[in-house]
Amino acid sequence: MALDSTAGDDQIVYLNGAFMPMTEARIPVLDRGFIFGDGVYEVIPVYERTPFRLPEHLHRLQYSLDGIRLQNPYSGPEWTRLIRELVARCSDDNQSLYLQVTRGVAKRDHVFPKDTPPTVFMMTNALSSPPAEAIANGVSAITAVDNRWLRCDIKATALLPNVLMRQLAMDAGATEAILLRDGYLTEGAASNIFIVRDGTIITAPKSNLLLPGTTYDVVLELAQKAGLRYEVRAVSEEEVRHADEIWMSSATKEVLGITTLDGKAVGTGVPGPLFKRMHALYQEFKANSATQTKAHA
């Protein structure tokens, strides 16, 4: 199976021990990632050629690999070296690095194959921060029933339910789908979700029903350091629908205000004061992190 890209013939990717042009990368059709979605992945933002929160991303990768009982092919230092080399081969200073590990190539059988080397793939593309208009005016979202499996804490490559929910959002002219299960908030189709009520930031706790987002962690850390009130607890659908503010967070979207939900204004219909504070804190933290990482490199 060939991998093609609109990024150009000279885009360099990493596949099973070698760096090569994207157009030369080949994965056998019996790879279990292709046949079963039997693999996990990570998306790591890179700012000024510095991977953001790399140890935390590698920790989550290990968690996902443990969750599907797949041995990590590399140590932390080996992953770090390979990631930094791929970043150096890309012409952009700000990048979105994607990596995935599958259970490898084997005869089609649900049972794990024995002594099969995993498939390791990485690519990186230019990363653009959310446009100024989206930051200033916010974006729209819809709600959807969360009908995914019960191990959403594993960052698995089998993302068909998320794909379908994001497409529902796109069909409605929205940016994200906010997922509700049994009357409570879980997360977004491709993000974590925060609400604000009466000056308090509220988000659902980590569990098997949502992905432990690295940006989610940053938002809570920044709230704590800034002395902002926050709660991590179950969030009801009623609280979501009557929130003063709603935010989404992800590696590529950073923190973004949601100002319309199911066609109705959230709060005043514009990004609220706590979002503006958090967005500023996040941008400062991001810049400081890149500077500090370079200083210790």
N, C-alpha and C positions, 0 to 999 in steps of 0.2 A: 504494500500500500504506500503510494507516494504521498508526500506532504507538500502541498503547494501554498503559496502565500502571495499576497499583493504587495508585500514589502520589498520585493525585488530579488533577483537571482543571487545577489551577494549577501543576503541575510544569513548569518551564521547561527546554527543551532548545535546543540549537543545531543548525541544519541549513542548510548552504550559504549562510552569510553572514547569517543572521537568528536571533534568539532568539524563541522562540514557545512556547505551551503544548504539552505532549506530544500532546494530542488533536488538535492542528491540524497536526502534522508529517506530511508525505506524501512517500513515495519511490516513483517509477515502478516498475512490475513488471519492466521491462527493465533495471533497475540490475544491473550485473554482480556486485555483492555478493550480490544475491538469486539470480541465475541460476547463477553459477559459484562463489560464495564468493571472488570475485576482489577481495580487499582485506585490510587489516591493521588491528590495533587495539592499544590500550593501556588498562590499568587503573591509575589513579593514586590512591593513598590520600591523603586530605586530613585533617590534624589541626589543630584550632583554626583552621580556614579557611586553612591553609597547605599547598599541595601538597607532598607528601613526595618528595624526590629528583627534582624536576621536570626539571632538566637531564639526568639519567641516563635518565629515561623518554623525553624527547624525542630523546635520542641513539639509544635503542633503536628508537623509531618510525622515525627516519631509516634505520637499518640494515634494518628490515623493508621499508620502501618501496624502498630500493635493491635488496633481495633479489627483489622482484617487478617491478622496472623501472618504478616509478611515481613520477613527480616529486612532491616534497613541495609541497602547495598553499600552505604558509605558512612564513615564516621562524621562527626560534626566538623572537624577541621578539613576533611576531604570535600564535604559539601561546600564549605566556605570558599575553598580554593577554586573549585570548579565554577561556582556562581560568580565569583569576582573575575575570573578569566572570561566568562561569557559576557559579563557586563562590559569589560574592557574592549571586547570585539564589536560592540554596538556603537554607532556613531552618536547616539543621543545621550545627553547627560541625565535626563529623567526617563526612566524606563519602567515597564511592567514586565517582570520576569515570571514566566510560567514554568513549573516543573511537574512532572508526573512520574509515578513508579507503578508499573503493572506487574502481575504475577508471571509475565513472560509468555513464551510461545510453547504450546503443547497441544496434543490431540484434544479435540473438543469433548470435555467431560466435566461435569460440575465439581467433582472431587479435585482437591488440590493436586497438581502434578508433583512428583518427587524430583529433587535435584535439578529444577529448572531455573536458570538465571533470570532475574527480573529484567524488564525493559525500563530503561531510564531515559527520559527525554526532557530537554529544556529548550526554551526559546525566549527571546526578549524583544519587545517592541517599544516604540516611543510611548511615553506616558504623558497624557495631557490632564492637567487638573480640571475640575469642573469649571465650566465657563462662568465668567463674571455675572452674567444674567441669571444663571441658575442659583448662584450664591445670593444675589441681591433679592431675587423674587421667589425663590423656592421652586419646587417641582411638584407634580401631581402624583398621586398613588391611588390604587384601588385596593379593596380587600378581597381575599380569596380564602377558601377553605383549605387548610393545611392537610393534605391527604398523602403526605410522604411517609416513608418507612420510619421506624422507631429508633434509628441510629443516625440522626441528622448531625450528631456531634462528630462523626467521621467525615472528613472532607473527601468523599468518594467521587470518582469520575462519572458514576452513573447518575446523571443530573436531569433525566427526562422530566420528572415532575416540576423541577425548578424552571426548566426550559418552557414547559407549557404555561406555567403561571406568569413568567416574564412576558410570554407572547400575549397572554390575556391583557396584561398591562399595556403592552404596545398597541394592541388592537383598540384599546380604549383611549389612546393618546396619552397614556401615563408613563412615568419613568419606572415605577416599582409596584409590586404587589405585596401588601402587608398580609401576612398569613395568620389565620385564627384557627385554633384547634379547641373544640369543646368549650367555646366561649372565652378563650384566653389567647393573648398574643404569644406567638412564638418568635418569629423573625420576619425578615423580608425574603423574597425569592432569591435575592443575591446580596443581602445586607443584613445587619442587625438593626433593630428599631429601638428608639428612645422616645418617650413622651415627656411632656412637662405639664404638671398640674399644680396650680397655686405656688409657683416658684420652686417646685421640687422636680428634679430630673428622676425619671422612673424607667426601669428597664427590666425585662424578664431575666431570671437567674439562669446560669449555665445548667444545662441538663442534656439528656439524650435527645431532646426535641429541637435543639438549635445548635448551630455551629459556634464554637468558642472563638469569636472574632478577635484578631489582634488589635484592630482599631477600636473595637468595643472596650478592650482592656485599657487602651490609651485614654479614651473618653472618661472612663471612671477614675483613672489615676489623676487626670487633669482636674476633674471636678473635686476630688479630695484635696489636692494641693492648693486649689484656689478657694477652698472653703465654701464651695457651692453645695447646697443640699441635694442629696440623691438617695434613692432607695433601689435596692435590687430585690424584687419580689414578683409574685404573680401579678399580671396586668390584665384586667378584664376587658372584654370588647367594648363595654360601655365607657370605660376610661379612655380607651383609644379614640372612640368616636366623639368624645367631649373634651379632648385634650386642648390645652392652650397652645401647645407647640408639639410637633412631631419631627423627629430627625431620623435619617438613615445614615449608617456608617459602613464603610467597606474600605479595602485596601486601595481601590482605584477611585472611589467617590469621596474618600476622606470623610468629612461630616457635611451633610447636606440637609437643608430644611425642606420638609414636605408641607406645602401650604394648601393643598386641595386633596381631599379624601373622598372617593366615590362621588365626585362632582360637587362636594360641599366644602366651603372654606374651613380651614383649620385655624382656630383662634380668630385673629384679625385678618387672616388671608395673606399675610406677609411674614417673612422670617422674624421670629420673636427675639427679645433681648437676650435670653439665655443662649439661643443658638448663636447670635452674633458674638457673645462672649466666648463660647466654646470654640467657634471657628477661629477666632483670633488666637486663643490659647493653643489650638492645634497647629496653626501655621508657625507659631513661635517655637513650639516643641519640635516640630519637623525640622526646622532650620538648625536648631541647636543640636539635634541628634546627629545630623550629617556632619556638622563641624566637629563635634566631639569624637565621632567615629574616625574621621580622617586624622585627628590629632593623635589617636591611639593606634593607628594602622602601622 
